[in-house]
Amino acid sequence: MDYDQACKILNLNIKHTQSELKKAYHLAALKNHPDKNKDKENANSQFQEISEAYDFLLNRHSERYCHVNHDISYQNLLRKIISEFDVSFDNPIFIETTFKSLLSKVSLKVFENIDKEKSQHLFDFIFQYNSIFNYDNETLKKIQEIVKYKMREDNVVILNPTLDDLLEGNIYKLEVFGKIFYIPLWHQELYYDISGSDLIVKIMPPEFDILDEIIINSINIDNNNNLFIGIDYSMAQILKDNKLEFNIGERIFSFPGEELKIIKKQMKVLYNEGIFKMNNNNIFDPKGKNDIYIEINLY
């Protein structure tokens, strides 16, 4: 296996960070694990290929050798990803009860019964990996409402920007406790001092209202502000228009027909065209923009 091949297997840019590598592996491994694809003939070989690509790239990033378990079960893989996301989740009882119930979508009551910090972290986790878990927009909105209710008595302000707000790098003027605060909406959580106590401003992921569900099947934002869009598009329409085009809010996405491959699934990446990168040293001075990943399913 070579570097270019490994990046292609994990849908990674040639230049990528270690955190981007881990996210790409997590998504590919959860989606293609043999335990979840028992009817798929080449599931084992495909998962092996994903593991080997991750092994190869991970050890290119690390000075010390990192072992990758190529035979890890789906349950242990999920537990590993959960613990890397938030170490407080790495609890067998929690995973076997609360988390498994959530992922099987038994009841939102499960979400209501955990403490507010864990409910916020769980929502972040589910939203980040929702391309695997497939919660619909209505359920995500209900979970958001539960999180908001749990924080009602805290000095917490929750903002829900639109995707246009994020892509345009808008700043929100917040008036609270007789003071004015300017909130850069591309951040996820900010802290302000008010007479010795903290004001916490949480910028929640947008409540995506997908108007054209015929084309757009998913929109997700990860913790690094990379934007992931999944679309279904007609090959006949591309041949007719000589382009692939769709819009989300005010943003129009367009690709010339000659830039597309005649294959069922492909990934287009718009480098440095997405949401601003967070800069914790100066919240108003983003260090460039993140990427937009568009997964195209042709039919």
PLY file of the C-alpha trace (Angstrom):
ply
format ascii 1.0
element vertex 299
property float x
property float y
property float z
element edge 298
property int vertex1
property int vertex2
end_header
0.00 0.00 0.00
1.24 3.51 -0.80
0.36 6.93 0.61
-1.96 8.03 -2.22
-3.85 4.72 -2.15
-4.34 4.89 1.63
-5.71 8.45 1.38
-8.09 7.39 -1.38
-9.44 4.46 0.66
-10.27 6.79 3.56
-11.47 9.68 1.35
-8.72 11.91 2.72
-6.92 14.85 1.22
-3.22 14.18 0.54
-2.48 16.89 3.12
-4.40 16.10 6.29
-4.05 16.33 10.06
-4.00 13.41 12.47
-7.43 14.40 13.81
-8.83 14.38 10.25
-7.27 10.95 9.73
-8.92 9.57 12.89
-12.32 11.00 11.93
-12.09 9.52 8.43
-11.15 6.12 9.85
-13.93 6.21 12.44
-16.56 6.97 9.79
-15.29 4.38 7.31
-14.80 1.67 9.95
-18.22 2.11 11.57
-19.95 2.23 8.21
-18.21 -0.82 6.74
-17.62 -3.07 9.76
-18.42 -6.75 8.96
-20.55 -7.08 12.11
-22.95 -4.51 10.62
-22.71 -5.78 7.02
-23.13 -9.55 7.37
-24.93 -9.84 4.02
-22.20 -7.99 2.15
-19.93 -10.44 0.35
-16.70 -8.43 0.51
-17.30 -6.83 3.94
-14.28 -8.49 5.60
-11.82 -7.57 2.86
-13.15 -4.01 2.66
-12.81 -3.51 6.42
-9.31 -5.02 6.32
-8.37 -2.54 3.60
-9.71 0.37 5.69
-7.75 -0.82 8.76
-4.55 -1.23 6.76
-4.90 2.24 5.25
-5.40 3.74 8.73
-2.45 1.74 10.09
-0.23 2.97 7.25
-1.18 6.65 7.57
-1.28 6.71 11.38
2.28 5.47 11.58
3.34 8.09 9.05
2.02 10.73 11.47
3.47 9.23 14.67
7.10 9.04 15.75
6.35 5.90 17.79
4.70 2.82 16.32
0.93 2.73 16.86
-0.80 -0.64 16.85
-4.09 -0.91 14.97
-6.33 -3.88 15.74
-7.48 -5.16 12.34
-9.88 -7.69 13.94
-11.63 -5.36 16.38
-15.34 -6.08 16.93
-17.95 -3.44 16.14
-18.79 -3.12 19.84
-15.15 -2.53 20.83
-14.62 -0.18 17.90
-17.60 1.91 18.99
-16.39 1.92 22.58
-12.90 3.04 21.47
-14.34 5.91 19.44
-16.65 6.94 22.30
-13.78 7.03 24.81
-11.61 9.09 22.45
-14.46 11.57 22.04
-15.08 11.87 25.80
-13.24 9.78 28.37
-16.23 9.96 30.75
-18.18 7.79 28.29
-15.71 4.90 28.67
-17.83 2.99 31.13
-19.16 -0.52 30.35
-22.48 0.05 32.14
-23.02 3.38 30.37
-22.28 1.87 26.96
-24.41 -1.24 27.51
-27.45 0.72 28.71
-27.68 4.42 27.91
-25.56 4.61 24.79
-26.84 1.45 23.12
-30.41 2.56 23.80
-29.73 5.92 22.21
-28.16 4.46 19.09
-31.03 2.03 18.67
-33.39 5.02 19.11
-35.46 3.28 21.78
-36.72 6.47 23.41
-35.78 10.09 23.97
-36.59 9.39 27.64
-33.12 7.88 27.87
-31.70 11.26 26.91
-33.80 13.03 29.50
-32.48 10.82 32.31
-28.76 11.67 32.00
-27.12 14.78 33.44
-26.87 17.98 31.40
-23.11 17.85 30.71
-23.30 14.30 29.40
-26.43 15.08 27.40
-24.61 17.94 25.67
-21.57 15.76 24.92
-23.78 12.95 23.68
-25.61 15.28 21.34
-22.27 16.54 19.98
-21.14 12.95 19.43
-24.33 11.84 17.69
-24.37 14.95 15.51
-20.73 14.49 14.51
-21.28 10.85 13.51
-24.84 11.15 12.28
-23.89 9.98 8.80
-23.54 6.56 10.51
-26.38 6.72 13.05
-28.94 8.38 10.71
-31.05 10.34 13.17
-33.60 12.38 11.22
-33.71 16.17 11.54
-36.87 16.09 13.64
-35.26 13.81 16.25
-32.11 15.95 16.37
-34.27 19.01 17.02
-36.07 17.22 19.87
-32.73 16.28 21.43
-31.60 19.91 21.13
-34.71 21.02 22.99
-33.96 18.56 25.81
-30.41 19.92 26.10
-31.70 23.50 26.17
-34.23 22.64 28.89
-31.56 21.03 31.06
-29.50 24.23 30.91
-32.39 26.62 31.55
-31.20 27.69 35.04
-27.54 28.13 34.14
-25.87 31.30 32.89
-25.96 29.70 29.48
-27.06 31.27 26.23
-27.68 28.90 23.34
-27.51 30.26 19.80
-28.71 28.48 16.67
-27.05 30.08 13.64
-27.97 29.15 10.08
-25.54 27.50 7.71
-25.36 30.83 5.85
-24.28 32.49 9.13
-21.44 29.97 9.46
-20.27 30.10 5.85
-20.33 33.90 5.82
-18.52 34.17 9.16
-21.21 36.29 10.78
-20.86 37.83 14.25
-23.91 37.92 16.53
-24.61 40.91 18.81
-25.76 39.47 22.13
-27.34 41.76 24.74
-27.58 40.09 28.14
-27.30 41.21 31.80
-27.10 44.84 30.65
-23.99 44.21 28.56
-23.24 43.70 24.89
-21.15 40.77 23.66
-20.09 40.10 20.08
-20.17 36.38 19.33
-18.25 34.94 16.34
-20.67 32.23 15.26
-18.04 29.85 13.87
-16.99 28.95 17.44
-18.78 26.21 19.36
-18.51 27.37 22.98
-17.28 30.65 24.47
-16.87 31.87 28.06
-17.23 35.45 29.29
-16.72 36.92 32.76
-19.66 38.82 34.26
-18.88 40.33 37.65
-16.97 37.27 38.79
-19.30 34.62 37.33
-19.17 32.88 33.97
-21.49 33.41 31.04
-21.35 30.41 28.73
-22.39 30.89 25.12
-23.02 27.64 23.27
-23.32 27.81 19.50
-25.34 24.74 18.59
-25.15 23.12 15.15
-27.73 24.61 12.79
-31.17 23.04 12.71
-30.94 22.00 9.08
-34.22 22.24 7.21
-33.44 20.34 4.03
-35.92 21.76 1.55
-34.83 19.64 -1.41
-34.79 16.16 0.08
-34.72 14.68 -3.44
-31.10 15.82 -3.79
-29.70 16.40 -0.28
-29.76 13.43 2.10
-27.50 14.64 4.93
-25.62 17.64 6.31
-23.16 17.35 9.20
-20.47 19.49 10.83
-17.62 17.90 12.79
-15.82 19.30 15.83
-13.18 20.90 13.61
-15.83 22.80 11.60
-15.48 20.67 8.48
-18.80 20.47 6.62
-20.06 17.14 5.23
-22.89 17.08 2.68
-24.43 13.94 1.19
-26.41 14.21 -2.05
-28.23 11.93 -4.51
-28.07 13.15 -8.10
-29.31 11.94 -11.48
-26.68 11.03 -14.07
-29.23 11.94 -16.76
-29.54 15.44 -15.27
-25.76 15.91 -15.36
-25.63 14.85 -19.02
-28.50 17.22 -19.82
-27.06 20.27 -18.00
-23.36 19.36 -18.32
-23.05 20.17 -14.62
-24.11 19.13 -11.14
-25.69 21.96 -9.18
-27.63 22.37 -5.94
-27.98 24.97 -3.22
-28.23 25.10 0.56
-29.54 28.42 1.80
-27.84 31.14 -0.24
-24.84 28.99 -1.15
-24.82 27.44 -4.63
-22.65 24.37 -5.19
-21.77 23.65 -8.82
-19.41 21.19 -10.55
-18.80 21.01 -14.33
-19.73 17.67 -15.85
-16.17 16.99 -17.02
-14.94 17.10 -13.40
-17.20 14.20 -12.39
-16.49 10.49 -12.70
-19.00 8.00 -14.09
-19.12 5.95 -10.90
-21.91 5.43 -8.39
-20.21 7.10 -5.41
-17.52 9.79 -5.31
-16.27 12.53 -3.01
-15.63 16.14 -4.02
-13.72 18.34 -1.60
-13.85 22.14 -1.61
-10.65 23.00 0.19
-10.57 26.18 2.31
-14.11 27.19 1.24
-16.12 26.22 4.30
-16.59 27.46 7.86
-13.90 29.56 9.53
-11.24 27.78 11.57
-11.47 28.44 15.30
-8.60 30.42 16.82
-8.76 30.30 20.62
-5.92 32.82 20.97
-8.01 35.47 19.20
-11.62 34.44 18.64
-12.19 37.20 16.05
-9.15 36.26 13.94
-9.84 32.93 12.21
-6.86 31.24 10.59
-8.45 30.57 7.21
-11.38 28.33 6.37
-12.05 24.62 6.73
-13.09 22.21 4.00
-16.43 21.10 2.57
-16.80 17.39 1.78
-19.56 16.49 -0.68
-20.40 12.80 -1.06
-22.16 12.29 -4.38
-24.33 9.24 -5.03
-25.27 8.99 -8.70
-28.32 7.10 -9.90
0 1
1 2
2 3
3 4
4 5
5 6
6 7
7 8
8 9
9 10
10 11
11 12
12 13
13 14
14 15
15 16
16 17
17 18
18 19
19 20
20 21
21 22
22 23
23 24
24 25
25 26
26 27
27 28
28 29
29 30
30 31
31 32
32 33
33 34
34 35
35 36
36 37
37 38
38 39
39 40
40 41
41 42
42 43
43 44
44 45
45 46
46 47
47 48
48 49
49 50
50 51
51 52
52 53
53 54
54 55
55 56
56 57
57 58
58 59
59 60
60 61
61 62
62 63
63 64
64 65
65 66
66 67
67 68
68 69
69 70
70 71
71 72
72 73
73 74
74 75
75 76
76 77
77 78
78 79
79 80
80 81
81 82
82 83
83 84
84 85
85 86
86 87
87 88
88 89
89 90
90 91
91 92
92 93
93 94
94 95
95 96
96 97
97 98
98 99
99 100
100 101
101 102
102 103
103 104
104 105
105 106
106 107
107 108
108 109
109 110
110 111
111 112
112 113
113 114
114 115
115 116
116 117
117 118
118 119
119 120
120 121
121 122
122 123
123 124
124 125
125 126
126 127
127 128
128 129
129 130
130 131
131 132
132 133
133 134
134 135
135 136
136 137
137 138
138 139
139 140
140 141
141 142
142 143
143 144
144 145
145 146
146 147
147 148
148 149
149 150
150 151
151 152
152 153
153 154
154 155
155 156
156 157
157 158
158 159
159 160
160 161
161 162
162 163
163 164
164 165
165 166
166 167
167 168
168 169
169 170
170 171
171 172
172 173
173 174
174 175
175 176
176 177
177 178
178 179
179 180
180 181
181 182
182 183
183 184
184 185
185 186
186 187
187 188
188 189
189 190
190 191
191 192
192 193
193 194
194 195
195 196
196 197
197 198
198 199
199 200
200 201
201 202
202 203
203 204
204 205
205 206
206 207
207 208
208 209
209 210
210 211
211 212
212 213
213 214
214 215
215 216
216 217
217 218
218 219
219 220
220 221
221 222
222 223
223 224
224 225
225 226
226 227
227 228
228 229
229 230
230 231
231 232
232 233
233 234
234 235
235 236
236 237
237 238
238 239
239 240
240 241
241 242
242 243
243 244
244 245
245 246
246 247
247 248
248 249
249 250
250 251
251 252
252 253
253 254
254 255
255 256
256 257
257 258
258 259
259 260
260 261
261 262
262 263
263 264
264 265
265 266
266 267
267 268
268 269
269 270
270 271
271 272
272 273
273 274
274 275
275 276
276 277
277 278
278 279
279 280
280 281
281 282
282 283
283 284
284 285
285 286
286 287
287 288
288 289
289 290
290 291
291 292
292 293
293 294
294 295
295 296
296 297
297 298
